[in-house]
Amino acid sequence: MAPTTKSTSRTRQSAAARTRKRAAAKPTPLVDEEFELVELSSEIPEEERVPLFAIDGKVYTVPKFVPQGIALEFLRLNRQHGEQTAAVRLLERMLGPEAYEALEQCPTLDDVKMQKIIDMSQKLAFGKAEVKGGKDD
């Protein structure tokens, strides 16, 4: 049996309506014309370092410009395990094993000095420190 003109007309209208709906539902792109690719490198440039503490006259330094990956790790550990765990890992990453062990073994390290070291490390990691005593000073 052949379709009637009435049902064919309705089918065409429905198909046209579906096409309009699909065209209206297309999402707008999230990227505009001024999109720029962010280029990163896995190579670590020679870093400028600043003194953080000294033990018996030996100065221990940290990076003046802390890679943001260290700050992100601090935030993640802080959220997952608390601030003390995050602060310890921050010091380990910024100081390196030799300086961290020297600090760990120092018998005159007290709560006040330790808090100063942690505070300055966090300020450097999050870009809130005025650095004095670097290579350029």
DSSP file with accessible surface (Angstrom, degrees, kcal/mol):
  #  RESIDUE AA STRUCTURE BP1 BP2  ACC     N-H-->O    O-->H-N    N-H-->O    O-->H-N    TCO  KAPPA ALPHA  PHI   PSI    X-CA   Y-CA   Z-CA
    1    1 A M              0   0  237      0, 0.0     0, 0.0     0, 0.0     0, 0.0   0.000 360.0 360.0 360.0 134.6    0.0    0.0    0.0
    2    2 A A        -     0   0   81      1,-0.1     2,-0.0     0, 0.0     0, 0.0  -0.512 360.0-105.5 -81.1 143.4    1.4    3.4   -1.0
    3    3 A P        -     0   0  100      0, 0.0     2,-0.1     0, 0.0    -1,-0.1  -0.347  36.6-115.3 -66.6 149.8    1.7    6.1    1.7
    4    4 A T     >  -     0   0   87      1,-0.1     4,-1.9    -2,-0.0     5,-0.2  -0.428  18.3-116.1 -82.0 161.2   -0.8    8.9    1.7
    5    5 A T  H  > S+     0   0  124      1,-0.2     4,-2.4     2,-0.2     5,-0.2   0.880 114.1  58.2 -63.7 -36.0    0.1   12.5    1.0
    6    6 A K  H  > S+     0   0  152      1,-0.2     4,-1.9     2,-0.2    -1,-0.2   0.938 108.5  43.0 -63.3 -46.1   -0.9   13.5    4.5
    7    7 A S  H  > S+     0   0   46      2,-0.2     4,-2.2     1,-0.2    -1,-0.2   0.870 113.1  53.2 -71.0 -34.1    1.6   11.0    6.3
    8    8 A T  H  X S+     0   0   43     -4,-1.9     4,-2.3     2,-0.2    -2,-0.2   0.929 108.8  49.7 -64.6 -42.0    4.4   12.0    3.8
    9    9 A S  H  X S+     0   0   53     -4,-2.4     4,-2.2     1,-0.2    -2,-0.2   0.920 111.2  48.9 -62.9 -42.2    3.9   15.7    4.6
   10   10 A R  H  X S+     0   0  145     -4,-1.9     4,-2.6    -5,-0.2    -1,-0.2   0.908 109.8  52.1 -65.1 -39.7    4.0   14.9    8.4
   11   11 A T  H  X S+     0   0   88     -4,-2.2     4,-2.5     2,-0.2    -2,-0.2   0.920 110.1  48.6 -63.7 -41.7    7.2   12.9    8.0
   12   12 A R  H  X S+     0   0  180     -4,-2.3     4,-2.4     2,-0.2    -1,-0.2   0.914 111.8  49.0 -64.9 -42.2    8.9   15.7    6.1
   13   13 A Q  H  X S+     0   0  127     -4,-2.2     4,-2.6     2,-0.2    -2,-0.2   0.927 112.1  48.7 -63.9 -42.6    7.8   18.2    8.7
   14   14 A S  H  X S+     0   0   52     -4,-2.6     4,-2.5     2,-0.2    -2,-0.2   0.918 111.4  49.3 -64.1 -41.8    9.1   15.9   11.5
   15   15 A A  H  X S+     0   0   37     -4,-2.5     4,-2.2     2,-0.2    -1,-0.2   0.924 112.1  48.2 -64.5 -41.5   12.4   15.4    9.7
   16   16 A A  H  X S+     0   0   43     -4,-2.4     4,-2.2     1,-0.2    -2,-0.2   0.912 111.7  49.9 -65.3 -40.5   12.8   19.2    9.2
   17   17 A A  H  X S+     0   0   31     -4,-2.6     4,-2.4     2,-0.2    -2,-0.2   0.907 109.8  51.2 -65.0 -40.2   12.0   19.8   12.9
   18   18 A R  H  X S+     0   0  120     -4,-2.5     4,-2.5     1,-0.2    -2,-0.2   0.913 109.0  51.0 -64.0 -39.8   14.5   17.2   14.0
   19   19 A T  H  X S+     0   0   82     -4,-2.2     4,-2.3     1,-0.2    -2,-0.2   0.930 110.4  48.8 -63.4 -43.0   17.2   18.8   11.9
   20   20 A R  H  X S+     0   0  163     -4,-2.2     4,-2.3     1,-0.2    -1,-0.2   0.914 111.3  50.2 -63.3 -42.0   16.4   22.3   13.4
   21   21 A K  H  X S+     0   0  153     -4,-2.4     4,-1.8     2,-0.2    -2,-0.2   0.921 110.9  48.9 -63.1 -42.9   16.6   20.8   16.9
   22   22 A R  H  X S+     0   0  157     -4,-2.5     4,-0.6     2,-0.2    -1,-0.2   0.921 111.2  49.7 -63.6 -41.7   19.9   19.1   16.2
   23   23 A A  H >< S+     0   0   60     -4,-2.3     3,-0.7     1,-0.2    -1,-0.2   0.906 112.6  47.4 -64.6 -38.4   21.4   22.3   14.8
   24   24 A A  H 3< S+     0   0   87     -4,-2.3    -1,-0.2     1,-0.2    -2,-0.2   0.806 108.2  56.3 -72.7 -27.3   20.2   24.3   17.8
   25   25 A A  H 3< S+     0   0   77     -4,-1.8    -1,-0.2    -5,-0.2    -2,-0.2   0.538  74.8 119.1 -84.7  -6.3   21.6   21.7   20.2
   26   26 A K    <<  -     0   0  157     -3,-0.7     2,-0.1    -4,-0.6    -3,-0.0  -0.421  68.0-122.7 -61.5 127.0   25.2   21.9   18.9
   27   27 A P        -     0   0  120      0, 0.0    -1,-0.1     0, 0.0    -2,-0.1  -0.395  21.5-113.9 -70.9 149.2   27.4   23.0   21.8
   28   28 A T        -     0   0  118      1,-0.1     0, 0.0    -2,-0.1     0, 0.0  -0.586  41.4 -97.9 -78.7 143.8   29.5   26.1   21.3
   29   29 A P        -     0   0  110      0, 0.0    -1,-0.1     0, 0.0     0, 0.0  -0.319  20.3-142.1 -63.9 145.5   33.2   25.4   21.2
   30   30 A L  S    S+     0   0  177     -3,-0.1     2,-0.5     2,-0.1    -2,-0.0   0.618  83.9  72.0 -80.2 -14.7   35.0   26.0   24.5
   31   31 A V        -     0   0   77      4,-0.0     2,-0.1     2,-0.0    -1,-0.0  -0.891  69.7-158.2-107.3 127.9   38.1   27.4   22.7
   32   32 A D    >   -     0   0  101     -2,-0.5     3,-1.3     1,-0.0    -2,-0.1  -0.311  40.5 -86.1 -93.0-175.3   37.9   30.8   21.1
   33   33 A E  T 3  S+     0   0  190      1,-0.3    -1,-0.0    -2,-0.1    -2,-0.0   0.715 121.8  62.8 -65.1 -21.6   40.1   32.2   18.3
   34   34 A E  T 3  S+     0   0  161      2,-0.1    -1,-0.3     0, 0.0     2,-0.1   0.136  71.4 141.7 -94.1  22.1   42.8   33.4   20.8
   35   35 A F    <   -     0   0  130     -3,-1.3     2,-0.4     1,-0.0    -4,-0.0  -0.419  30.2-169.0 -64.7 132.8   43.6   29.9   22.0
   36   36 A E        -     0   0  161     -2,-0.1     2,-0.2     2,-0.0    -2,-0.1  -0.994  21.9-122.0-127.0 135.6   47.3   29.4   22.6
   37   37 A L        -     0   0  121     -2,-0.4     2,-0.7     1,-0.1     0, 0.0  -0.526  23.3-133.3 -71.4 134.7   49.0   26.1   23.3
   38   38 A V        -     0   0  115     -2,-0.2     2,-0.5     2,-0.0    -1,-0.1  -0.829  20.7-152.8 -92.5 114.7   50.9   26.1   26.6
   39   39 A E        -     0   0  150     -2,-0.7     2,-0.3     2,-0.0    -2,-0.0  -0.782  16.5-179.8 -91.4 129.4   54.4   24.6   26.0
   40   40 A L        -     0   0  151     -2,-0.5     2,-0.4     2,-0.0     3,-0.0  -0.843  13.5-148.3-121.8 162.4   56.1   22.8   28.9
   41   41 A S        -     0   0   91     -2,-0.3    -2,-0.0     2,-0.1     0, 0.0  -0.982  14.9-150.4-131.8 143.4   59.5   21.1   29.2
   42   42 A S  S    S+     0   0  116     -2,-0.4     2,-0.3     2,-0.1    -1,-0.1   0.537  73.2 102.0 -86.0  -6.4   60.5   18.2   31.3
   43   43 A E  S    S-     0   0  147      1,-0.0    -2,-0.1    -3,-0.0     0, 0.0  -0.608  71.4-136.6 -77.4 133.7   64.1   19.7   31.4
   44   44 A I        -     0   0  143     -2,-0.3     3,-0.1     3,-0.0    -2,-0.1  -0.817  18.2-139.3 -93.1 117.5   64.9   21.4   34.7
   45   45 A P        -     0   0  103      0, 0.0     2,-0.2     0, 0.0    -1,-0.0  -0.343  36.9 -83.9 -70.9 157.4   66.7   24.7   34.1
   46   46 A E        -     0   0  184      1,-0.1     2,-0.3    -2,-0.0     0, 0.0  -0.456  59.2-139.7 -60.8 126.4   69.6   25.6   36.3
   47   47 A E        -     0   0   70     -2,-0.2     2,-0.4    -3,-0.1    -1,-0.1  -0.686   6.7-124.3-101.1 147.7   67.8   27.2   39.3
   48   48 A E        -     0   0   44     -2,-0.3    16,-3.1    17,-0.1    17,-0.6  -0.686  34.9-159.0 -80.5 135.6   68.5   30.2   41.3
   49   49 A R  E     -A   63   0A  63     -2,-0.4    86,-0.7    14,-0.3    12,-0.0  -0.863  10.1-159.3-120.9 154.9   68.7   29.2   45.0
   50   50 A V  E     -A   62   0A   4     12,-2.8    12,-2.5    -2,-0.3    84,-0.2  -0.948  30.8 -99.5-129.8 150.1   68.4   31.2   48.2
   51   51 A P  E     +A   61   0A  59      0, 0.0    10,-0.3     0, 0.0    81,-0.2  -0.446  35.7 172.3 -70.7 141.0   69.5   30.3   51.8
   52   52 A L  E     -     0   0A  29      8,-3.1     2,-0.3     1,-0.5     9,-0.2   0.691  64.0 -16.3-114.4 -40.1   66.9   28.9   54.1
   53   53 A F  E     -A   60   0A  25      7,-1.4     7,-3.2     2,-0.0    -1,-0.5  -0.971  54.6-140.8-158.3 167.0   68.9   27.9   57.2
   54   54 A A  E     -A   59   0A  60     -2,-0.3     2,-0.5     5,-0.2     5,-0.2  -0.992   3.4-160.6-135.7 143.8   72.5   27.2   58.3
   55   55 A I  E >  S-A   58   0A  31      3,-2.2     3,-2.2    -2,-0.4    -2,-0.0  -0.990  82.2 -19.0-124.5 119.2   73.9   24.6   60.6
   56   56 A D  T 3  S-     0   0  170     -2,-0.5    -1,-0.1     1,-0.3     3,-0.1   0.871 130.0 -50.3  51.4  40.3   77.4   25.4   62.1
   57   57 A G  T 3  S+     0   0   69      1,-0.2     2,-0.6     0, 0.0    -1,-0.3   0.294 109.7 123.2  86.6 -12.3   78.0   27.9   59.4
   58   58 A K  E <   -A   55   0A 100     -3,-2.2    -3,-2.2     1,-0.0     2,-0.4  -0.756  55.4-142.4 -85.8 121.9   77.0   25.6   56.5
   59   59 A V  E     -A   54   0A  81     -2,-0.6     2,-0.4    -5,-0.2    -5,-0.2  -0.679  10.2-158.6 -89.9 134.5   74.2   27.2   54.5
   60   60 A Y  E     -A   53   0A  29     -7,-3.2    -8,-3.1    -2,-0.4    -7,-1.4  -0.925  15.1-160.0-113.0 134.8   71.4   25.1   53.0
   61   61 A T  E     -A   51   0A  45     -2,-0.4    38,-0.1   -10,-0.3   -12,-0.0  -0.719  13.2-160.9-117.0 164.3   69.4   26.6   50.1
   62   62 A V  E     -A   50   0A   0    -12,-2.5   -12,-2.8    -2,-0.2    33,-0.1  -0.903  43.5 -79.0-133.3 162.4   66.1   26.1   48.4
   63   63 A P  E     -A   49   0A   6      0, 0.0   -14,-0.3     0, 0.0     3,-0.2  -0.384  28.7-145.8 -62.9 138.2   64.9   27.2   44.9
   64   64 A K  S    S+     0   0   43    -16,-3.1     2,-0.6     1,-0.3   -15,-0.1   0.876  97.2  39.4 -70.0 -38.3   64.0   30.8   44.7
   65   65 A F  S    S-     0   0  146    -17,-0.6    -1,-0.3    -3,-0.0    60,-0.1  -0.930  88.1-150.9-114.9 105.9   61.3   29.9   42.2
   66   66 A V        -     0   0   11     -2,-0.6     5,-0.1    58,-0.6    28,-0.0  -0.614  22.3-111.4 -81.5 130.0   59.6   26.7   43.3
   67   67 A P    >>  -     0   0   68      0, 0.0     3,-1.4     0, 0.0     4,-1.1  -0.320  23.7-126.4 -57.8 138.7   58.1   24.6   40.5
   68   68 A Q  H 3> S+     0   0  120      1,-0.3     4,-2.8     2,-0.2     5,-0.2   0.754 105.5  71.4 -64.4 -20.7   54.3   24.6   40.7
   69   69 A G  H 3> S+     0   0   42      1,-0.2     4,-2.3     2,-0.2    -1,-0.3   0.875  96.6  51.8 -60.9 -34.4   54.3   20.8   40.8
   70   70 A I  H <> S+     0   0   10     -3,-1.4     4,-2.2     2,-0.2    -1,-0.2   0.924 110.2  47.6 -68.0 -42.5   55.7   21.0   44.3
   71   71 A A  H  X S+     0   0    2     -4,-1.1     4,-2.3     1,-0.2    -2,-0.2   0.918 111.8  50.4 -64.7 -40.9   53.0   23.4   45.4
   72   72 A L  H  X S+     0   0  110     -4,-2.8     4,-2.4     1,-0.2    -2,-0.2   0.902 109.0  51.3 -64.4 -39.6   50.3   21.2   43.8
   73   73 A E  H  X S+     0   0   28     -4,-2.3     4,-2.9    -5,-0.2     5,-0.3   0.919 108.4  52.6 -63.0 -41.2   51.7   18.1   45.6
   74   74 A F  H  X S+     0   0   13     -4,-2.2     4,-2.7     1,-0.2    -2,-0.2   0.937 109.8  48.3 -58.0 -47.5   51.6   20.1   48.9
   75   75 A L  H  X S+     0   0   78     -4,-2.3     4,-2.2     2,-0.2    -1,-0.2   0.915 112.9  47.7 -61.5 -42.3   47.9   20.9   48.3
   76   76 A R  H  X S+     0   0   99     -4,-2.4     4,-2.5     2,-0.2     5,-0.2   0.951 114.7  44.8 -64.8 -47.3   47.0   17.3   47.5
   77   77 A L  H  X>S+     0   0   20     -4,-2.9     4,-3.5     1,-0.2     5,-0.8   0.883 111.4  54.1 -65.5 -37.1   48.9   15.9   50.5
   78   78 A N  H  X5S+     0   0   59     -4,-2.7     4,-1.3    -5,-0.3    -1,-0.2   0.925 112.1  44.3 -61.0 -44.6   47.4   18.6   52.8
   79   79 A R  H  <5S+     0   0  181     -4,-2.2    -2,-0.2    -5,-0.2    -1,-0.2   0.905 122.9  36.5 -66.1 -40.4   43.9   17.6   51.6
   80   80 A Q  H  <5S+     0   0  102     -4,-2.5    -2,-0.2    -5,-0.2    -3,-0.2   0.859 137.4   9.5 -83.5 -37.6   44.5   13.8   51.9
   81   81 A H  H  <5S-     0   0  119     -4,-3.5     4,-0.3     1,-0.2    -3,-0.2   0.418 106.4 -98.7-128.2  -6.2   46.8   13.6   55.0
   82   82 A G     X< -     0   0   29     -4,-1.3     4,-1.9    -5,-0.8    -1,-0.2  -0.158  42.3 -70.1 103.5 165.8   46.9   17.0   56.7
   83   83 A E  H  > S+     0   0  104      1,-0.2     4,-2.9     2,-0.2     5,-0.2   0.840 122.6  57.4 -68.0 -36.1   49.2   19.9   56.9
   84   84 A Q  H  > S+     0   0  170      2,-0.2     4,-2.2     1,-0.2    -1,-0.2   0.946 109.5  44.7 -63.0 -46.0   52.0   18.3   58.8
   85   85 A T  H  > S+     0   0   70     -4,-0.3     4,-2.2     1,-0.2    -1,-0.2   0.924 115.3  48.6 -62.1 -43.0   52.5   15.5   56.3
   86   86 A A  H  X S+     0   0    0     -4,-1.9     4,-2.4     1,-0.2    -2,-0.2   0.904 110.5  50.8 -64.2 -41.1   52.3   18.0   53.4
   87   87 A A  H  X S+     0   0    6     -4,-2.9     4,-2.3     2,-0.2    -1,-0.2   0.898 109.1  51.0 -65.6 -39.4   54.8   20.4   55.1
   88   88 A V  H  X S+     0   0   60     -4,-2.2     4,-2.4    -5,-0.2    -1,-0.2   0.941 112.2  46.1 -62.9 -45.8   57.3   17.5   55.6
   89   89 A R  H  X S+     0   0   85     -4,-2.2     4,-2.6     1,-0.2     5,-0.2   0.896 109.4  55.5 -66.0 -37.4   57.1   16.5   52.0
   90   90 A L  H  X S+     0   0    3     -4,-2.4     4,-2.6     1,-0.2     5,-0.3   0.943 109.5  46.6 -58.2 -47.2   57.4   20.1   50.9
   91   91 A L  H  X S+     0   0    2     -4,-2.3     4,-3.0     1,-0.2     5,-0.5   0.922 110.9  52.4 -62.1 -43.7   60.7   20.4   52.8
   92   92 A E  H  X S+     0   0   73     -4,-2.4     4,-1.9     1,-0.2    -2,-0.2   0.932 113.7  43.3 -57.6 -46.2   62.0   17.2   51.4
   93   93 A R  H  < S+     0   0   98     -4,-2.6    -1,-0.2     1,-0.2    -2,-0.2   0.890 119.3  41.9 -68.7 -40.1   61.3   18.3   47.9
   94   94 A M  H  < S+     0   0    2     -4,-2.6    -2,-0.2    -5,-0.2    -1,-0.2   0.885 122.5  36.7 -77.2 -38.3   62.6   21.8   48.3
   95   95 A L  H  < S-     0   0   11     -4,-3.0     4,-0.5    -5,-0.3   -34,-0.2   0.842  98.5-137.9 -81.8 -38.7   65.7   21.0   50.4
   96   96 A G     X  -     0   0   22     -4,-1.9     4,-2.3    -5,-0.5     5,-0.2  -0.120  37.6 -67.7  89.0 165.7   66.8   17.7   48.8
   97   97 A P  H  > S+     0   0  114      0, 0.0     4,-2.4     0, 0.0     5,-0.2   0.873 128.6  51.0 -62.9 -41.0   68.0   14.7   50.8
   98   98 A E  H  > S+     0   0  126      1,-0.2     4,-2.1     2,-0.2     5,-0.1   0.956 115.7  39.8 -64.5 -50.1   71.3   16.1   52.1
   99   99 A A  H  > S+     0   0    7     -4,-0.5     4,-2.3     2,-0.2    -1,-0.2   0.894 115.2  52.7 -68.4 -37.5   69.8   19.3   53.6
  100  100 A Y  H  X S+     0   0   43     -4,-2.3     4,-2.7     1,-0.2    -1,-0.2   0.933 110.6  47.3 -64.2 -43.4   66.7   17.6   54.8
  101  101 A E  H  X S+     0   0  115     -4,-2.4     4,-2.2    -5,-0.2    -1,-0.2   0.899 109.8  53.3 -65.3 -39.3   68.8   15.0   56.7
  102  102 A A  H  X S+     0   0   22     -4,-2.1     4,-0.7    -5,-0.2    -1,-0.2   0.930 112.2  45.3 -60.8 -42.6   71.0   17.7   58.2
  103  103 A L  H >< S+     0   0    7     -4,-2.3     3,-0.9     1,-0.2    -2,-0.2   0.929 111.8  52.2 -65.8 -42.3   68.0   19.5   59.5
  104  104 A E  H 3< S+     0   0  116     -4,-2.7    -1,-0.2     1,-0.2    -2,-0.2   0.853 113.5  43.9 -61.6 -35.8   66.5   16.2   60.8
  105  105 A Q  H 3< S+     0   0  127     -4,-2.2    -1,-0.2    -5,-0.2    -2,-0.2   0.499  83.3 115.5 -91.1  -4.1   69.8   15.4   62.7
  106  106 A C    X<  -     0   0   24     -3,-0.9     3,-1.2    -4,-0.7    -3,-0.0  -0.530  51.2-159.9 -73.6 118.0   70.3   18.9   64.1
  107  107 A P  T 3  S+     0   0  128      0, 0.0    -1,-0.2     0, 0.0    -4,-0.0   0.710  87.0  55.9 -72.9 -17.3   70.0   18.7   67.9
  108  108 A T  T 3  S+     0   0   97      2,-0.1     2,-0.5     0, 0.0    -2,-0.1   0.393  74.1 119.3 -97.5   6.2   69.3   22.4   68.3
  109  109 A L    <   -     0   0   55     -3,-1.2     2,-0.2    -6,-0.2    -6,-0.0  -0.587  43.6-179.7 -72.3 118.4   66.3   22.6   66.0
  110  110 A D     >  -     0   0   71     -2,-0.5     4,-2.7     1,-0.0     5,-0.2  -0.618  42.7 -94.0-113.2 178.8   63.4   23.7   68.2
  111  111 A D  H  > S+     0   0  143      1,-0.2     4,-2.4    -2,-0.2     5,-0.2   0.879 121.6  50.9 -61.4 -40.6   59.7   24.3   67.4
  112  112 A V  H  > S+     0   0   97      2,-0.2     4,-2.0     1,-0.2    -1,-0.2   0.945 114.0  42.7 -65.1 -47.8   60.1   28.0   66.8
  113  113 A K  H  > S+     0   0  106      1,-0.2     4,-2.2     2,-0.2    -2,-0.2   0.908 114.0  52.2 -66.4 -40.1   63.0   27.6   64.3
  114  114 A M  H  X S+     0   0   46     -4,-2.7     4,-2.6     1,-0.2    -1,-0.2   0.925 108.8  50.1 -62.5 -42.4   61.2   24.6   62.6
  115  115 A Q  H  X S+     0   0   91     -4,-2.4     4,-3.0    -5,-0.2    -1,-0.2   0.895 108.6  52.7 -64.3 -37.8   58.1   26.7   62.1
  116  116 A K  H  X S+     0   0  145     -4,-2.0     4,-2.4     2,-0.2    -1,-0.2   0.915 110.4  47.9 -61.7 -43.1   60.1   29.5   60.6
  117  117 A I  H  X S+     0   0   15     -4,-2.2     4,-2.2     2,-0.2    -2,-0.2   0.930 114.2  46.1 -64.2 -44.6   61.6   27.1   58.1
  118  118 A I  H  X S+     0   0   25     -4,-2.6     4,-2.6     2,-0.2     5,-0.2   0.934 112.4  50.9 -63.9 -45.6   58.2   25.6   57.2
  119  119 A D  H  X S+     0   0   62     -4,-3.0     4,-2.5     1,-0.2    -2,-0.2   0.925 111.8  46.3 -59.5 -46.1   56.6   29.1   56.9
  120  120 A M  H  X S+     0   0   71     -4,-2.4     4,-2.6     2,-0.2    -1,-0.2   0.912 111.5  52.4 -65.9 -38.4   59.3   30.4   54.6
  121  121 A S  H  X S+     0   0    0     -4,-2.2     4,-2.5    -5,-0.2    -2,-0.2   0.926 111.4  46.5 -61.8 -43.9   59.2   27.2   52.5
  122  122 A Q  H  X S+     0   0   33     -4,-2.6     4,-2.0     2,-0.2    -1,-0.2   0.904 110.9  52.1 -66.7 -39.2   55.4   27.5   52.1
  123  123 A K  H  <>S+     0   0  103     -4,-2.5     5,-3.0    -5,-0.2     6,-0.7   0.918 112.1  46.2 -63.4 -41.4   55.7   31.2   51.2
  124  124 A L  H ><5S+     0   0   14     -4,-2.6     3,-1.0     3,-0.2   -58,-0.6   0.921 111.7  51.6 -65.3 -42.3   58.3   30.4   48.5
  125  125 A A  H 3<5S+     0   0    0     -4,-2.5    -1,-0.2     1,-0.2    -2,-0.2   0.837 117.6  37.8 -65.3 -31.8   56.1   27.5   47.2
  126  126 A F  T 3<5S-     0   0   66     -4,-2.0    -1,-0.2    -5,-0.2    -2,-0.2   0.238 114.1-111.4-108.2  12.7   53.1   29.7   46.9
  127  127 A G  T < 5S+     0   0   68     -3,-1.0    -3,-0.2    -4,-0.3    -4,-0.1   0.786  83.3 114.9  72.5  30.6   54.8   32.9   45.8
  128  128 A K      < +     0   0  165     -5,-3.0     2,-0.4    -6,-0.2    -4,-0.2   0.243  47.6 101.0-115.3  12.8   54.3   35.1   48.9
  129  129 A A        -     0   0   26     -6,-0.7     2,-0.8    -7,-0.1    -9,-0.0  -0.786  61.9-142.2-106.1 142.7   57.8   35.5   50.1
  130  130 A E        -     0   0  163     -2,-0.4     2,-0.4     2,-0.0    -6,-0.1  -0.907  31.9-144.2 -93.7 112.7   60.2   38.4   49.7
  131  131 A V        -     0   0   37     -2,-0.8     2,-0.4   -67,-0.1     3,-0.1  -0.660  21.7-179.8 -88.1 129.4   63.4   36.7   49.2
  132  132 A K        +     0   0  165     -2,-0.4    -2,-0.0   -81,-0.2     0, 0.0  -0.974  60.9  31.3-124.0 141.5   66.6   38.2   50.6
  133  133 A G  S    S+     0   0   42     -2,-0.4    -1,-0.1     1,-0.2    -2,-0.0   0.668  77.7 141.8  92.8  16.2   70.1   36.8   50.3
  134  134 A G  S >  S-     0   0   10    -84,-0.2     3,-1.1    -3,-0.1   -84,-0.2  -0.128  71.7 -84.2 -77.7-175.4   69.9   35.1   46.9
  135  135 A K  T 3  S+     0   0  139    -86,-0.7    -1,-0.1     1,-0.3   -85,-0.1   0.823 129.8  49.8 -60.0 -32.8   72.7   35.0   44.3
  136  136 A D  T 3         0   0  124      0, 0.0    -1,-0.3     0, 0.0   -88,-0.0   0.594 360.0 360.0 -84.9 -12.0   71.6   38.4   43.0
  137  137 A D    <         0   0  121     -3,-1.1    -5,-0.0     0, 0.0     0, 0.0  -0.452 360.0 360.0 -80.9 360.0   71.5   40.2   46.4
